[in-house]
Amino acid sequence: MSNIILPHDHGQSIEKELEQMPSPDDFQVVADIFRLLGDRNRVRIFWLLCHCEECVLNLSSMVGMSSPAVSHHLKQLRASRLIVSRREGKEVYYRAADTETAQFLHHAIEQTVKITCPTR
């Protein structure tokens, strides 16, 4: 990006900032996460998993959806590394990943809709 010559000079000296601009691939990661969270059911499931570790059946009951539908959303959240899973016998339990991205999104969800975390 350092070789960009702008056709108009508006006195902003943006060229130095352009040298530091992330690659299009870096922005694609952000766009993918926002696209993923464009579904209210996935957002609800993610928010729940920020507060508890649960199996598909219990999550299905919590959000009023079928188990296959919840499983579909979990697969997408897991592929994006926003949630993690662990197996205990035949049961698989899901929870939010312990990452800065997951924590940031959890906080953003709560700030956006002005909700408060339940106490543990």
Secondary structure as a PSIPRED ss2 file (coil, helix, strand):
# PSIPRED VFORMAT (PSIPRED V4.0)

   1 M C   1.000  0.000  0.000
   2 S C   1.000  0.000  0.000
   3 N C   1.000  0.000  0.000
   4 I C   1.000  0.000  0.000
   5 I C   1.000  0.000  0.000
   6 L C   1.000  0.000  0.000
   7 P C   1.000  0.000  0.000
   8 H C   1.000  0.000  0.000
   9 D C   1.000  0.000  0.000
  10 H C   1.000  0.000  0.000
  11 G C   1.000  0.000  0.000
  12 Q C   1.000  0.000  0.000
  13 S C   1.000  0.000  0.000
  14 I C   1.000  0.000  0.000
  15 E H   0.000  1.000  0.000
  16 K H   0.000  1.000  0.000
  17 E H   0.000  1.000  0.000
  18 L H   0.000  1.000  0.000
  19 E H   0.000  1.000  0.000
  20 Q C   1.000  0.000  0.000
  21 M C   1.000  0.000  0.000
  22 P C   1.000  0.000  0.000
  23 S C   1.000  0.000  0.000
  24 P H   0.000  1.000  0.000
  25 D H   0.000  1.000  0.000
  26 D H   0.000  1.000  0.000
  27 F H   0.000  1.000  0.000
  28 Q H   0.000  1.000  0.000
  29 V H   0.000  1.000  0.000
  30 V H   0.000  1.000  0.000
  31 A H   0.000  1.000  0.000
  32 D H   0.000  1.000  0.000
  33 I H   0.000  1.000  0.000
  34 F H   0.000  1.000  0.000
  35 R H   0.000  1.000  0.000
  36 L H   0.000  1.000  0.000
  37 L C   1.000  0.000  0.000
  38 G C   1.000  0.000  0.000
  39 D C   1.000  0.000  0.000
  40 R H   0.000  1.000  0.000
  41 N H   0.000  1.000  0.000
  42 R H   0.000  1.000  0.000
  43 V H   0.000  1.000  0.000
  44 R H   0.000  1.000  0.000
  45 I H   0.000  1.000  0.000
  46 F H   0.000  1.000  0.000
  47 W H   0.000  1.000  0.000
  48 L H   0.000  1.000  0.000
  49 L H   0.000  1.000  0.000
  50 C C   1.000  0.000  0.000
  51 H C   1.000  0.000  0.000
  52 C C   1.000  0.000  0.000
  53 E C   1.000  0.000  0.000
  54 E E   0.000  0.000  1.000
  55 C C   1.000  0.000  0.000
  56 V H   0.000  1.000  0.000
  57 L H   0.000  1.000  0.000
  58 N H   0.000  1.000  0.000
  59 L H   0.000  1.000  0.000
  60 S H   0.000  1.000  0.000
  61 S H   0.000  1.000  0.000
  62 M H   0.000  1.000  0.000
  63 V H   0.000  1.000  0.000
  64 G C   1.000  0.000  0.000
  65 M C   1.000  0.000  0.000
  66 S C   1.000  0.000  0.000
  67 S H   0.000  1.000  0.000
  68 P H   0.000  1.000  0.000
  69 A H   0.000  1.000  0.000
  70 V H   0.000  1.000  0.000
  71 S H   0.000  1.000  0.000
  72 H H   0.000  1.000  0.000
  73 H H   0.000  1.000  0.000
  74 L H   0.000  1.000  0.000
  75 K H   0.000  1.000  0.000
  76 Q H   0.000  1.000  0.000
  77 L H   0.000  1.000  0.000
  78 R H   0.000  1.000  0.000
  79 A H   0.000  1.000  0.000
  80 S C   1.000  0.000  0.000
  81 R C   1.000  0.000  0.000
  82 L C   1.000  0.000  0.000
  83 I E   0.000  0.000  1.000
  84 V E   0.000  0.000  1.000
  85 S E   0.000  0.000  1.000
  86 R E   0.000  0.000  1.000
  87 R E   0.000  0.000  1.000
  88 E E   0.000  0.000  1.000
  89 G C   1.000  0.000  0.000
  90 K C   1.000  0.000  0.000
  91 E E   0.000  0.000  1.000
  92 V E   0.000  0.000  1.000
  93 Y E   0.000  0.000  1.000
  94 Y E   0.000  0.000  1.000
  95 R E   0.000  0.000  1.000
  96 A E   0.000  0.000  1.000
  97 A C   1.000  0.000  0.000
  98 D C   1.000  0.000  0.000
  99 T C   1.000  0.000  0.000
 100 E H   0.000  1.000  0.000
 101 T H   0.000  1.000  0.000
 102 A H   0.000  1.000  0.000
 103 Q H   0.000  1.000  0.000
 104 F H   0.000  1.000  0.000
 105 L H   0.000  1.000  0.000
 106 H H   0.000  1.000  0.000
 107 H H   0.000  1.000  0.000
 108 A H   0.000  1.000  0.000
 109 I H   0.000  1.000  0.000
 110 E H   0.000  1.000  0.000
 111 Q H   0.000  1.000  0.000
 112 T H   0.000  1.000  0.000
 113 V H   0.000  1.000  0.000
 114 K C   1.000  0.000  0.000
 115 I C   1.000  0.000  0.000
 116 T C   1.000  0.000  0.000
 117 C C   1.000  0.000  0.000
 118 P C   1.000  0.000  0.000
 119 T C   1.000  0.000  0.000
 120 R C   1.000  0.000  0.000
